[in-house]
């Protein structure tokens, strides 16, 4: 009787240890899957393209003399992004080149451009 009880207890302990180890190995495999997907995203072409676009936007944002050109065939989100860059440069530098023309911001927050030596308020 004691032997049967001892054997069943031993089997239960073995099953418990096996399930516990299986559960921890599943956690490790999930972490490995997350890590590998993170590595893949860093090495993907889309990530590199987005990185290049961010660098370009940062370069444009830091120099108000670079022309921001809005084309007829630009998508809506591109137009919004370009106009936001233009507004940020106006706020920071009080001038910005947009579609080949310099646009200025005076001390009263009025926007104007200079054509033939004359200020034209927009």
Secondary structure as GFF3:
##gff-version 3
##sequence-region A 1 122
A	DSSP	alpha_helix	2	43	.	.	.	ID=ss1
A	DSSP	alpha_helix	45	62	.	.	.	ID=ss2
A	DSSP	alpha_helix	76	93	.	.	.	ID=ss3
A	DSSP	beta_strand	95	98	.	.	.	ID=ss4
A	DSSP	beta_strand	101	105	.	.	.	ID=ss5
A	DSSP	beta_strand	111	115	.	.	.	ID=ss6
A	DSSP	beta_strand	118	121	.	.	.	ID=ss7
###
